[in-house]
Amino acid sequence: MSNISNAISSTTPLDQLDIAKKNPVKKKSNELGQDAFLELMITQMKNQDPLSPQSNSEFVAQLAQFSSVQGIEKLNTNFNSFSSGFQSNKALQASSLVGRSVSVESKTSILEDKGIISGSVNLPAATSELKINIYNSSGALAAQIPAGAASAGDTNFRFDGHNMEINGELLSWNSGAKALPPDTYTFAVFAQQGGKPQQLTTNLSANVNSVTLGSDGNLVLNLAGVGSVDMSKVKQFN
């Protein structure tokens, strides 16, 4: 007996003696496929009571119910595939914005060398006096521009560090002074409303550095000098 044990231990690998490893048990699926369902239904028909057979309507109802469930599963699979493709296509289109300029709600923007900052404000009512204050990155007042009267609605402006253009008209406010150097500038726009100066919300241009697809499927633009902004909050593509 000891000789047999010694022969087994010396010549037979232990993993071959493990029956569980040699004949692994296959995991059974709890899902009922179409073939299994039809086989089950045929077996049910064969073994039904001939004196009290099941009506055709019951078999048709069971088959219709199974087909409905299977159809919904296919619809969900196709929708998920479509949604994934749509998000990929949207991200691809958004990637074309990298390097371009967009306008978003912001107080700050970066003035590049020989660049232009474009912006806009919305006036709830006409004003007799519109004033634009521009502060540099140190917080010091770099320019104070009187823009005059403005009507209700959107007022657009463009600033290159020296010249200010309001709704297409050039203001000669800084003809003898030096242009502002490249920097990050903060814009504060005030309008006389009801006899009091009211600061308006500014939309300023910013360059798109990169595009990120969020976990919720929304596109996020990473803007220079502004940070991360949801695609839906873009006011204008410049």
Beta strands, then each sheet from edge to edge (+ up, - down):
strand 1: 101-105
strand 2: 108-111
strand 3: 117-123
strand 4: 127-135
strand 5: 141-150
strand 6: 153-159
strand 7: 164-166
strand 8: 169-171
strand 9: 183-193
strand 10: 196-200
strand 11: 202-213
strand 12: 219-223
strand 13: 227-230
strand 14: 234-237
sheet 1: 8+ 7- 6+ 3- 11+ 1- 14+
sheet 2: 2+ 9- 4+ 5-
sheet 3: 2+ 9- 10+
sheet 4: 8+ 7- 6+ 3- 11+ 12- 13+
end
